[in-house]
């Protein structure tokens, strides 16, 4: 799974087993971290004695990564259940390698940067200390369903978690058992969350139902909702699977004035802007048509939109907002520097995720239960009818069951008494 993030003046991208950080301003050597060559989990002798010899092994693919708000720390987690913590400045270095209980789907740093929180596929959330980089994780909260996304609200007040069963839960960060609210309304799994910068009371969510919703998360009240298929003017189809496209990424600009939304397997990006009035709200502003399907996107500190494409020739596009429109900056020296630095690694990565769905297995199955119910009901009625015919009363010349029972009872000999001598 390929992903993209801005870490100060570094552009961080992950492909398969590698994390690659490229400086956008200076011709510095890229930092490359290969999970397949990373520290291995030490063997537990007691576990070896209890195991049956079939040890579970991971593929070392990077599943998620996160950048701290100061852009000084980065964390990643992979399919081998590593949690690797990096320091970015003044130079890149690995701080620690720890191990998670289950494969993780989302990572996020606290605003204080003293902890990194990890959500996993079993529905649990653990916190890992940054101050004590060797300390094991602490279980904080859990869902009954797989967690797909997680974010923290400003001032580290709430942790927001989203799962496969359409639920968005808002919990108090320091006492996660205390649930503040639920944001309910999606019809499929919730795949992406964003607490947009500059709007401390808002939460944006994207789903497999193809919609993005805006919430006032403390109360769980829905403020706005958009069907992204309608914004793309997609024709309606009788086959639901043909039009299903989950929201895979929601990104916000540093000032909170713009929001970019990416849907899987769609060669475009939908942009939203703030509309000032009696009440602030988001409005669709423009749509960027791309030459290839985007793998991921992010805003840099200058507010430029970077799009990672499924293309070896043009892996990146950079868009700048000028005069109420977004323009592609194809001559950007930063884009050329990043592309040139990435090319030697790209050839060996075999990235081809643009047409693949990361969420296909998460959709609900549609079953026509009524057809089988009617068929079984008809069979039951037929059986009852047949059994009723067999139990029907006797015809002419036949005694009823009651009469035959009485006759049999009358013909039975009475008790035998012994004659007295």
TORKOL-4160 file (C-alpha; in steps of 0.2 Angstrom, whole numbers, padded with zeros to 4 digits, m for minus):
421
<pt num="1" X="0000" Y="0000" Z="0000"/>
<pt num="2" X="0007" Y="0017" Z="m0005"/>
<pt num="3" X="0005" Y="0032" Z="0005"/>
<pt num="4" X="0011" Y="0050" Z="0006"/>
<pt num="5" X="0014" Y="0063" Z="0020"/>
<pt num="6" X="0023" Y="0079" Z="0023"/>
<pt num="7" X="0036" Y="0080" Z="0037"/>
<pt num="8" X="0041" Y="0098" Z="0037"/>
<pt num="9" X="0052" Y="0101" Z="0022"/>
<pt num="10" X="0053" Y="0082" Z="0019"/>
<pt num="11" X="0041" Y="0072" Z="0009"/>
<pt num="12" X="0038" Y="0055" Z="0016"/>
<pt num="13" X="0031" Y="0041" Z="0005"/>
<pt num="14" X="0029" Y="0022" Z="0008"/>
<pt num="15" X="0029" Y="0009" Z="m0005"/>
<pt num="16" X="0027" Y="m0010" Z="0000"/>
<pt num="17" X="0041" Y="m0012" Z="0013"/>
<pt num="18" X="0051" Y="0004" Z="0011"/>
<pt num="19" X="0049" Y="0021" Z="0019"/>
<pt num="20" X="0057" Y="0035" Z="0008"/>
<pt num="21" X="0060" Y="0053" Z="0014"/>
<pt num="22" X="0065" Y="0066" Z="0002"/>
<pt num="23" X="0070" Y="0084" Z="0006"/>
<pt num="24" X="0060" Y="0096" Z="m0005"/>
<pt num="25" X="0072" Y="0111" Z="m0003"/>
<pt num="26" X="0089" Y="0104" Z="m0003"/>
<pt num="27" X="0099" Y="0091" Z="m0012"/>
<pt num="28" X="0101" Y="0080" Z="0003"/>
<pt num="29" X="0103" Y="0061" Z="0002"/>
<pt num="30" X="0086" Y="0053" Z="0004"/>
<pt num="31" X="0082" Y="0043" Z="0020"/>
<pt num="32" X="0077" Y="0025" Z="0016"/>
<pt num="33" X="0071" Y="0013" Z="0029"/>
<pt num="34" X="0068" Y="m0005" Z="0023"/>
<pt num="35" X="0057" Y="m0016" Z="0034"/>
<pt num="36" X="0063" Y="m0032" Z="0027"/>
<pt num="37" X="0080" Y="m0028" Z="0034"/>
<pt num="38" X="0074" Y="m0021" Z="0051"/>
<pt num="39" X="0076" Y="m0028" Z="0068"/>
<pt num="40" X="0068" Y="m0045" Z="0070"/>
<pt num="41" X="0057" Y="m0049" Z="0085"/>
<pt num="42" X="0067" Y="m0059" Z="0098"/>
<pt num="43" X="0061" Y="m0077" Z="0100"/>
<pt num="44" X="0052" Y="m0082" Z="0116"/>
<pt num="45" X="0058" Y="m0099" Z="0122"/>
<pt num="46" X="0041" Y="m0102" Z="0132"/>
<pt num="47" X="0031" Y="m0098" Z="0116"/>
<pt num="48" X="0042" Y="m0110" Z="0106"/>
<pt num="49" X="0038" Y="m0124" Z="0118"/>
<pt num="50" X="0020" Y="m0121" Z="0117"/>
<pt num="51" X="0019" Y="m0118" Z="0098"/>
<pt num="52" X="0015" Y="m0132" Z="0086"/>
<pt num="53" X="0029" Y="m0126" Z="0074"/>
<pt num="54" X="0018" Y="m0116" Z="0063"/>
<pt num="55" X="0024" Y="m0098" Z="0068"/>
<pt num="56" X="0015" Y="m0084" Z="0060"/>
<pt num="57" X="0026" Y="m0073" Z="0049"/>
<pt num="58" X="0022" Y="m0056" Z="0041"/>
<pt num="59" X="0026" Y="m0049" Z="0024"/>
<pt num="60" X="0035" Y="m0033" Z="0031"/>
<pt num="61" X="0023" Y="m0022" Z="0021"/>
<pt num="62" X="0021" Y="m0005" Z="0029"/>
<pt num="63" X="0002" Y="m0004" Z="0034"/>
<pt num="64" X="0002" Y="0014" Z="0041"/>
<pt num="65" X="0013" Y="0029" Z="0046"/>
<pt num="66" X="0011" Y="0045" Z="0055"/>
<pt num="67" X="0020" Y="0062" Z="0057"/>
<pt num="68" X="0019" Y="0072" Z="0073"/>
<pt num="69" X="0013" Y="0090" Z="0073"/>
<pt num="70" X="0030" Y="0097" Z="0075"/>
<pt num="71" X="0037" Y="0086" Z="0060"/>
<pt num="72" X="0051" Y="0080" Z="0072"/>
<pt num="73" X="0044" Y="0062" Z="0074"/>
<pt num="74" X="0038" Y="0049" Z="0062"/>
<pt num="75" X="0031" Y="0032" Z="0067"/>
<pt num="76" X="0027" Y="0017" Z="0056"/>
<pt num="77" X="0019" Y="0000" Z="0058"/>
<pt num="78" X="0021" Y="m0015" Z="0046"/>
<pt num="79" X="0013" Y="m0032" Z="0043"/>
<pt num="80" X="0027" Y="m0040" Z="0054"/>
<pt num="81" X="0019" Y="m0031" Z="0069"/>
<pt num="82" X="0033" Y="m0019" Z="0071"/>
<pt num="83" X="0031" Y="m0001" Z="0078"/>
<pt num="84" X="0046" Y="0009" Z="0073"/>
<pt num="85" X="0049" Y="0027" Z="0080"/>
<pt num="86" X="0060" Y="0039" Z="0070"/>
<pt num="87" X="0068" Y="0056" Z="0074"/>
<pt num="88" X="0069" Y="0067" Z="0059"/>
<pt num="89" X="0079" Y="0082" Z="0064"/>
<pt num="90" X="0093" Y="0086" Z="0064"/>
<pt num="91" X="0095" Y="0070" Z="0054"/>
<pt num="92" X="0085" Y="0054" Z="0052"/>
<pt num="93" X="0087" Y="0040" Z="0065"/>
<pt num="94" X="0078" Y="0026" Z="0072"/>
<pt num="95" X="0073" Y="0029" Z="0091"/>
<pt num="96" X="0065" Y="0012" Z="0094"/>
<pt num="97" X="0058" Y="m0004" Z="0087"/>
<pt num="98" X="0043" Y="m0011" Z="0097"/>
<pt num="99" X="0030" Y="m0024" Z="0094"/>
<pt num="100" X="0011" Y="m0023" Z="0093"/>
<pt num="101" X="m0001" Y="m0037" Z="0098"/>
<pt num="102" X="m0011" Y="m0036" Z="0081"/>
<pt num="103" X="m0008" Y="m0029" Z="0064"/>
<pt num="104" X="m0012" Y="m0010" Z="0065"/>
<pt num="105" X="m0023" Y="0000" Z="0053"/>
<pt num="106" X="m0020" Y="0018" Z="0059"/>
<pt num="107" X="m0007" Y="0028" Z="0069"/>
<pt num="108" X="m0008" Y="0045" Z="0077"/>
<pt num="109" X="0004" Y="0056" Z="0088"/>
<pt num="110" X="m0004" Y="0066" Z="0103"/>
<pt num="111" X="m0002" Y="0085" Z="0101"/>
<pt num="112" X="0010" Y="0084" Z="0116"/>
<pt num="113" X="0020" Y="0071" Z="0106"/>
<pt num="114" X="0023" Y="0061" Z="0122"/>
<pt num="115" X="0013" Y="0046" Z="0115"/>
<pt num="116" X="0009" Y="0038" Z="0098"/>
<pt num="117" X="m0008" Y="0029" Z="0098"/>
<pt num="118" X="m0011" Y="0013" Z="0087"/>
<pt num="119" X="m0027" Y="0006" Z="0081"/>
<pt num="120" X="m0028" Y="m0012" Z="0076"/>
<pt num="121" X="m0038" Y="m0025" Z="0066"/>
<pt num="122" X="m0046" Y="m0033" Z="0081"/>
<pt num="123" X="m0053" Y="m0016" Z="0086"/>
<pt num="124" X="m0041" Y="m0012" Z="0100"/>
<pt num="125" X="m0031" Y="0004" Z="0103"/>
<pt num="126" X="m0015" Y="0005" Z="0112"/>
<pt num="127" X="m0004" Y="0019" Z="0117"/>
<pt num="128" X="0015" Y="0019" Z="0116"/>
<pt num="129" X="0026" Y="0031" Z="0125"/>
<pt num="130" X="0038" Y="0042" Z="0116"/>
<pt num="131" X="0047" Y="0048" Z="0131"/>
<pt num="132" X="0051" Y="0030" Z="0136"/>
<pt num="133" X="0054" Y="0023" Z="0119"/>
<pt num="134" X="0056" Y="0005" Z="0125"/>
<pt num="135" X="0040" Y="0004" Z="0135"/>
<pt num="136" X="0027" Y="m0009" Z="0129"/>
<pt num="137" X="0010" Y="m0002" Z="0124"/>
<pt num="138" X="m0005" Y="0000" Z="0135"/>
<pt num="139" X="m0022" Y="m0005" Z="0130"/>
<pt num="140" X="m0034" Y="0011" Z="0130"/>
<pt num="141" X="m0050" Y="0006" Z="0122"/>
<pt num="142" X="m0058" Y="m0007" Z="0110"/>
<pt num="143" X="m0072" Y="m0009" Z="0098"/>
<pt num="144" X="m0081" Y="m0025" Z="0093"/>
<pt num="145" X="m0077" Y="m0022" Z="0075"/>
<pt num="146" X="m0061" Y="m0019" Z="0065"/>
<pt num="147" X="m0054" Y="m0001" Z="0067"/>
<pt num="148" X="m0050" Y="0007" Z="0050"/>
<pt num="149" X="m0046" Y="0025" Z="0055"/>
<pt num="150" X="m0042" Y="0036" Z="0070"/>
<pt num="151" X="m0038" Y="0054" Z="0074"/>
<pt num="152" X="m0036" Y="0065" Z="0089"/>
<pt num="153" X="m0045" Y="0082" Z="0092"/>
<pt num="154" X="m0036" Y="0098" Z="0096"/>
<pt num="155" X="m0028" Y="0099" Z="0114"/>
<pt num="156" X="m0028" Y="0080" Z="0115"/>
<pt num="157" X="m0046" Y="0081" Z="0122"/>
<pt num="158" X="m0054" Y="0067" Z="0112"/>
<pt num="159" X="m0049" Y="0051" Z="0103"/>
<pt num="160" X="m0060" Y="0048" Z="0088"/>
<pt num="161" X="m0061" Y="0030" Z="0081"/>
<pt num="162" X="m0070" Y="0023" Z="0066"/>
<pt num="163" X="m0074" Y="0005" Z="0063"/>
<pt num="164" X="m0080" Y="m0007" Z="0050"/>
<pt num="165" X="m0098" Y="m0007" Z="0056"/>
<pt num="166" X="m0101" Y="0012" Z="0052"/>
<pt num="167" X="m0098" Y="0018" Z="0069"/>
<pt num="168" X="m0088" Y="0034" Z="0074"/>
<pt num="169" X="m0085" Y="0035" Z="0092"/>
<pt num="170" X="m0079" Y="0050" Z="0102"/>
<pt num="171" X="m0070" Y="0046" Z="0118"/>
<pt num="172" X="m0061" Y="0056" Z="0131"/>
<pt num="173" X="m0042" Y="0054" Z="0128"/>
<pt num="174" X="m0037" Y="0053" Z="0146"/>
<pt num="175" X="m0052" Y="0041" Z="0151"/>
<pt num="176" X="m0057" Y="0032" Z="0135"/>
<pt num="177" X="m0070" Y="0022" Z="0144"/>
<pt num="178" X="m0080" Y="0038" Z="0145"/>
<pt num="179" X="m0088" Y="0040" Z="0128"/>
<pt num="180" X="m0093" Y="0058" Z="0123"/>
<pt num="181" X="m0104" Y="0054" Z="0108"/>
<pt num="182" X="m0107" Y="0043" Z="0093"/>
<pt num="183" X="m0107" Y="0050" Z="0075"/>
<pt num="184" X="m0120" Y="0039" Z="0066"/>
<pt num="185" X="m0126" Y="0040" Z="0048"/>
<pt num="186" X="m0114" Y="0031" Z="0036"/>
<pt num="187" X="m0121" Y="0016" Z="0027"/>
<pt num="188" X="m0105" Y="0007" Z="0025"/>
<pt num="189" X="m0088" Y="0006" Z="0034"/>
<pt num="190" X="m0080" Y="0022" Z="0039"/>
<pt num="191" X="m0063" Y="0022" Z="0030"/>
<pt num="192" X="m0056" Y="0040" Z="0034"/>
<pt num="193" X="m0056" Y="0053" Z="0047"/>
<pt num="194" X="m0050" Y="0071" Z="0048"/>
<pt num="195" X="m0051" Y="0084" Z="0062"/>
<pt num="196" X="m0048" Y="0099" Z="0050"/>
<pt num="197" X="m0035" Y="0112" Z="0056"/>
<pt num="198" X="m0043" Y="0129" Z="0061"/>
<pt num="199" X="m0060" Y="0121" Z="0065"/>
<pt num="200" X="m0058" Y="0113" Z="0083"/>
<pt num="201" X="m0076" Y="0108" Z="0084"/>
<pt num="202" X="m0077" Y="0099" Z="0067"/>
<pt num="203" X="m0074" Y="0081" Z="0061"/>
<pt num="204" X="m0074" Y="0075" Z="0043"/>
<pt num="205" X="m0077" Y="0057" Z="0039"/>
<pt num="206" X="m0077" Y="0047" Z="0023"/>
<pt num="207" X="m0085" Y="0030" Z="0020"/>
<pt num="208" X="m0087" Y="0015" Z="0009"/>
<pt num="209" X="m0104" Y="0022" Z="0004"/>
<pt num="210" X="m0096" Y="0035" Z="m0006"/>
<pt num="211" X="m0100" Y="0050" Z="0005"/>
<pt num="212" X="m0091" Y="0062" Z="0016"/>
<pt num="213" X="m0100" Y="0070" Z="0031"/>
<pt num="214" X="m0096" Y="0084" Z="0042"/>
<pt num="215" X="m0100" Y="0083" Z="0061"/>
<pt num="216" X="m0100" Y="0093" Z="0076"/>
<pt num="217" X="m0091" Y="0078" Z="0085"/>
<pt num="218" X="m0095" Y="0083" Z="0104"/>
<pt num="219" X="m0113" Y="0082" Z="0101"/>
<pt num="220" X="m0113" Y="0069" Z="0087"/>
<pt num="221" X="m0123" Y="0081" Z="0076"/>
<pt num="222" X="m0121" Y="0080" Z="0057"/>
<pt num="223" X="m0119" Y="0097" Z="0049"/>
<pt num="224" X="m0117" Y="0092" Z="0030"/>
<pt num="225" X="m0116" Y="0077" Z="0019"/>
<pt num="226" X="m0110" Y="0075" Z="0001"/>
<pt num="227" X="m0112" Y="0061" Z="m0011"/>
<pt num="228" X="m0095" Y="0061" Z="m0020"/>
<pt num="229" X="m0102" Y="0051" Z="m0035"/>
<pt num="230" X="m0115" Y="0064" Z="m0039"/>
<pt num="231" X="m0101" Y="0077" Z="m0038"/>
<pt num="232" X="m0092" Y="0067" Z="m0051"/>
<pt num="233" X="m0107" Y="0066" Z="m0062"/>
<pt num="234" X="m0106" Y="0047" Z="m0062"/>
<pt num="235" X="m0120" Y="0038" Z="m0072"/>
<pt num="236" X="m0131" Y="0027" Z="m0061"/>
<pt num="237" X="m0129" Y="0009" Z="m0064"/>
<pt num="238" X="m0140" Y="m0006" Z="m0060"/>
<pt num="239" X="m0125" Y="m0015" Z="m0053"/>
<pt num="240" X="m0120" Y="m0008" Z="m0037"/>
<pt num="241" X="m0102" Y="m0015" Z="m0037"/>
<pt num="242" X="m0098" Y="m0005" Z="m0053"/>
<pt num="243" X="m0101" Y="0012" Z="m0044"/>
<pt num="244" X="m0095" Y="0008" Z="m0027"/>
<pt num="245" X="m0079" Y="0018" Z="m0023"/>
<pt num="246" X="m0074" Y="0021" Z="m0005"/>
<pt num="247" X="m0067" Y="0037" Z="0001"/>
<pt num="248" X="m0048" Y="0033" Z="0004"/>
<pt num="249" X="m0041" Y="0049" Z="0010"/>
<pt num="250" X="m0047" Y="0066" Z="0017"/>
<pt num="251" X="m0033" Y="0079" Z="0019"/>
<pt num="252" X="m0034" Y="0097" Z="0025"/>
<pt num="253" X="m0023" Y="0112" Z="0021"/>
<pt num="254" X="m0013" Y="0119" Z="0036"/>
<pt num="255" X="m0024" Y="0135" Z="0037"/>
<pt num="256" X="m0040" Y="0124" Z="0036"/>
<pt num="257" X="m0046" Y="0134" Z="0021"/>
<pt num="258" X="m0046" Y="0119" Z="0009"/>
<pt num="259" X="m0050" Y="0100" Z="0010"/>
<pt num="260" X="m0045" Y="0087" Z="m0003"/>
<pt num="261" X="m0054" Y="0071" Z="m0005"/>
<pt num="262" X="m0048" Y="0055" Z="m0014"/>
<pt num="263" X="m0059" Y="0040" Z="m0019"/>
<pt num="264" X="m0051" Y="0024" Z="m0023"/>
<pt num="265" X="m0049" Y="0019" Z="m0042"/>
<pt num="266" X="m0056" Y="0036" Z="m0047"/>
<pt num="267" X="m0043" Y="0047" Z="m0057"/>
<pt num="268" X="m0048" Y="0064" Z="m0049"/>
<pt num="269" X="m0048" Y="0073" Z="m0033"/>
<pt num="270" X="m0062" Y="0083" Z="m0026"/>
<pt num="271" X="m0058" Y="0099" Z="m0017"/>
<pt num="272" X="m0069" Y="0109" Z="m0005"/>
<pt num="273" X="m0067" Y="0127" Z="0002"/>
<pt num="274" X="m0073" Y="0137" Z="0016"/>
<pt num="275" X="m0088" Y="0148" Z="0013"/>
<pt num="276" X="m0089" Y="0163" Z="0024"/>
<pt num="277" X="m0107" Y="0169" Z="0030"/>
<pt num="278" X="m0118" Y="0169" Z="0045"/>
<pt num="279" X="m0112" Y="0151" Z="0048"/>
<pt num="280" X="m0096" Y="0144" Z="0041"/>
<pt num="281" X="m0098" Y="0128" Z="0030"/>
<pt num="282" X="m0089" Y="0118" Z="0017"/>
<pt num="283" X="m0093" Y="0119" Z="m0001"/>
<pt num="284" X="m0087" Y="0110" Z="m0016"/>
<pt num="285" X="m0075" Y="0121" Z="m0025"/>
<pt num="286" X="m0066" Y="0112" Z="m0039"/>
<pt num="287" X="m0062" Y="0094" Z="m0046"/>
<pt num="288" X="m0044" Y="0090" Z="m0052"/>
<pt num="289" X="m0044" Y="0078" Z="m0066"/>
<pt num="290" X="m0029" Y="0067" Z="m0066"/>
<pt num="291" X="m0020" Y="0057" Z="m0079"/>
<pt num="292" X="m0019" Y="0041" Z="m0068"/>
<pt num="293" X="m0027" Y="0035" Z="m0052"/>
<pt num="294" X="m0020" Y="0043" Z="m0036"/>
<pt num="295" X="m0012" Y="0032" Z="m0023"/>
<pt num="296" X="m0012" Y="0046" Z="m0010"/>
<pt num="297" X="m0011" Y="0064" Z="m0007"/>
<pt num="298" X="m0006" Y="0077" Z="0006"/>
<pt num="299" X="m0004" Y="0096" Z="0009"/>
<pt num="300" X="0013" Y="0103" Z="0013"/>
<pt num="301" X="0017" Y="0117" Z="0025"/>
<pt num="302" X="0015" Y="0130" Z="0011"/>
<pt num="303" X="m0003" Y="0124" Z="0007"/>
<pt num="304" X="0002" Y="0115" Z="m0009"/>
<pt num="305" X="m0007" Y="0099" Z="m0014"/>
<pt num="306" X="0005" Y="0084" Z="m0018"/>
<pt num="307" X="m0003" Y="0069" Z="m0027"/>
<pt num="308" X="0005" Y="0053" Z="m0028"/>
<pt num="309" X="0000" Y="0044" Z="m0044"/>
<pt num="310" X="0001" Y="0026" Z="m0050"/>
<pt num="311" X="0014" Y="0030" Z="m0064"/>
<pt num="312" X="0032" Y="0027" Z="m0066"/>
<pt num="313" X="0034" Y="0042" Z="m0078"/>
<pt num="314" X="0025" Y="0055" Z="m0067"/>
<pt num="315" X="0024" Y="0049" Z="m0049"/>
<pt num="316" X="0020" Y="0066" Z="m0042"/>
<pt num="317" X="0009" Y="0081" Z="m0047"/>
<pt num="318" X="0009" Y="0097" Z="m0037"/>
<pt num="319" X="m0005" Y="0109" Z="m0036"/>
<pt num="320" X="m0005" Y="0127" Z="m0030"/>
<pt num="321" X="m0020" Y="0138" Z="m0026"/>
<pt num="322" X="m0020" Y="0154" Z="m0035"/>
<pt num="323" X="m0034" Y="0166" Z="m0039"/>
<pt num="324" X="m0048" Y="0155" Z="m0033"/>
<pt num="325" X="m0042" Y="0140" Z="m0043"/>
<pt num="326" X="m0030" Y="0126" Z="m0042"/>
<pt num="327" X="m0016" Y="0126" Z="m0055"/>
<pt num="328" X="m0003" Y="0111" Z="m0058"/>
<pt num="329" X="0014" Y="0117" Z="m0055"/>
<pt num="330" X="0023" Y="0106" Z="m0068"/>
<pt num="331" X="0039" Y="0116" Z="m0067"/>
<pt num="332" X="0041" Y="0116" Z="m0048"/>
<pt num="333" X="0059" Y="0113" Z="m0044"/>
<pt num="334" X="0053" Y="0104" Z="m0028"/>
<pt num="335" X="0043" Y="0091" Z="m0038"/>
<pt num="336" X="0058" Y="0088" Z="m0050"/>
<pt num="337" X="0070" Y="0085" Z="m0035"/>
<pt num="338" X="0058" Y="0073" Z="m0027"/>
<pt num="339" X="0054" Y="0064" Z="m0043"/>
<pt num="340" X="0073" Y="0062" Z="m0048"/>
<pt num="341" X="0077" Y="0056" Z="m0030"/>
<pt num="342" X="0062" Y="0043" Z="m0031"/>
<pt num="343" X="0065" Y="0036" Z="m0048"/>
<pt num="344" X="0080" Y="0024" Z="m0043"/>
<pt num="345" X="0069" Y="0016" Z="m0029"/>
<pt num="346" X="0053" Y="0016" Z="m0040"/>
<pt num="347" X="0058" Y="0003" Z="m0052"/>
<pt num="348" X="0061" Y="m0010" Z="m0039"/>
<pt num="349" X="0045" Y="m0006" Z="m0030"/>
<pt num="350" X="0032" Y="m0012" Z="m0043"/>
<pt num="351" X="0019" Y="m0001" Z="m0037"/>
<pt num="352" X="0002" Y="m0005" Z="m0046"/>
<pt num="353" X="m0011" Y="m0001" Z="m0033"/>
<pt num="354" X="m0022" Y="0011" Z="m0043"/>
<pt num="355" X="m0034" Y="m0001" Z="m0049"/>
<pt num="356" X="m0034" Y="m0012" Z="m0033"/>
<pt num="357" X="m0047" Y="m0010" Z="m0019"/>
<pt num="358" X="m0040" Y="m0010" Z="m0002"/>
<pt num="359" X="m0058" Y="m0010" Z="0005"/>
<pt num="360" X="m0067" Y="m0022" Z="m0007"/>
<pt num="361" X="m0068" Y="m0036" Z="0007"/>
<pt num="362" X="m0075" Y="m0024" Z="0019"/>
<pt num="363" X="m0092" Y="m0021" Z="0010"/>
<pt num="364" X="m0108" Y="m0029" Z="0017"/>
<pt num="365" X="m0114" Y="m0044" Z="0007"/>
<pt num="366" X="m0131" Y="m0043" Z="m0001"/>
<pt num="367" X="m0142" Y="m0058" Z="0001"/>
<pt num="368" X="m0159" Y="m0061" Z="m0005"/>
<pt num="369" X="m0166" Y="m0070" Z="0011"/>
<pt num="370" X="m0184" Y="m0068" Z="0005"/>
<pt num="371" X="m0183" Y="m0080" Z="m0009"/>
<pt num="372" X="m0176" Y="m0094" Z="0001"/>
<pt num="373" X="m0189" Y="m0090" Z="0015"/>
<pt num="374" X="m0203" Y="m0091" Z="0003"/>
<pt num="375" X="m0197" Y="m0107" Z="m0004"/>
<pt num="376" X="m0195" Y="m0115" Z="0013"/>
<pt num="377" X="m0212" Y="m0109" Z="0018"/>
<pt num="378" X="m0220" Y="m0117" Z="0003"/>
<pt num="379" X="m0212" Y="m0133" Z="0007"/>
<pt num="380" X="m0218" Y="m0132" Z="0025"/>
<pt num="381" X="m0236" Y="m0129" Z="0019"/>
<pt num="382" X="m0235" Y="m0143" Z="0007"/>
<pt num="383" X="m0229" Y="m0155" Z="0020"/>
<pt num="384" X="m0242" Y="m0150" Z="0032"/>
<pt num="385" X="m0255" Y="m0153" Z="0019"/>
<pt num="386" X="m0249" Y="m0170" Z="0015"/>
<pt num="387" X="m0248" Y="m0174" Z="0034"/>
<pt num="388" X="m0266" Y="m0167" Z="0036"/>
<pt num="389" X="m0272" Y="m0179" Z="0023"/>
<pt num="390" X="m0265" Y="m0194" Z="0032"/>
<pt num="391" X="m0272" Y="m0189" Z="0048"/>
<pt num="392" X="m0290" Y="m0186" Z="0040"/>
<pt num="393" X="m0305" Y="m0196" Z="0049"/>
<pt num="394" X="m0310" Y="m0213" Z="0043"/>
<pt num="395" X="m0323" Y="m0216" Z="0029"/>
<pt num="396" X="m0339" Y="m0227" Z="0028"/>
<pt num="397" X="m0337" Y="m0244" Z="0036"/>
<pt num="398" X="m0322" Y="m0238" Z="0046"/>
<pt num="399" X="m0322" Y="m0235" Z="0065"/>
<pt num="400" X="m0315" Y="m0219" Z="0071"/>
<pt num="401" X="m0299" Y="m0220" Z="0082"/>
<pt num="402" X="m0309" Y="m0216" Z="0097"/>
<pt num="403" X="m0322" Y="m0230" Z="0094"/>
<pt num="404" X="m0308" Y="m0243" Z="0091"/>
<pt num="405" X="m0299" Y="m0237" Z="0106"/>
<pt num="406" X="m0315" Y="m0240" Z="0116"/>
<pt num="407" X="m0318" Y="m0257" Z="0108"/>
<pt num="408" X="m0301" Y="m0262" Z="0112"/>
<pt num="409" X="m0303" Y="m0256" Z="0130"/>
<pt num="410" X="m0320" Y="m0265" Z="0132"/>
<pt num="411" X="m0312" Y="m0282" Z="0125"/>
<pt num="412" X="m0298" Y="m0281" Z="0137"/>
<pt num="413" X="m0300" Y="m0294" Z="0151"/>
<pt num="414" X="m0303" Y="m0288" Z="0169"/>
<pt num="415" X="m0292" Y="m0291" Z="0184"/>
<pt num="416" X="m0290" Y="m0310" Z="0189"/>
<pt num="417" X="m0295" Y="m0313" Z="0207"/>
<pt num="418" X="m0289" Y="m0329" Z="0216"/>
<pt num="419" X="m0304" Y="m0339" Z="0223"/>
<pt num="420" X="m0304" Y="m0342" Z="0241"/>
<pt num="421" X="m0303" Y="m0359" Z="0248"/>
